[in-house]
């Protein structure tokens, strides 16, 4: 299989979140058939609910977020399995929706693929609603994020911390 460029959202808000995000960046480049191409800066954001209609706001410490670009020969489902294994190795638990997490890895884009299965939806279905995805993605790949998309999330607080160093 030819290499595909994929973009991965990385986030953590439990434990040493900044360190977890940086370690995840390094781990992405060590996946089989995969090379790390680039990483965004690190950003701090407040937790948000995955469902905007949810009556309770998301709780927990602020997140450290970033986006990484990889070139991979893995299929999208295989990449998802590897990302879930990295989350598990970092102590990720899923006790309830929007629970704080030691590591969260989401496939945002996988080349130009459009995938909609019970386990995987690409492009990520909520990426256009999240400043913590769009801002770092625009930093790395400005052609993938429009000014209108950034304007739509401009009311979400996001603080640039420091350039990523995987």
Secondary structure by P-SEA (a helix, b strand, c coil): ccbbbbbbbbbbcccaaaaaaaaaaaaaaacccccccccccbbbbccccccccccccccccccccbbbbbbccccaaaaaaaaaaaaaaaccccccccccccbbbbbccccccccccccccccccccccccccaaaaaacccccccaaaaaaaccbbbbbcccccc
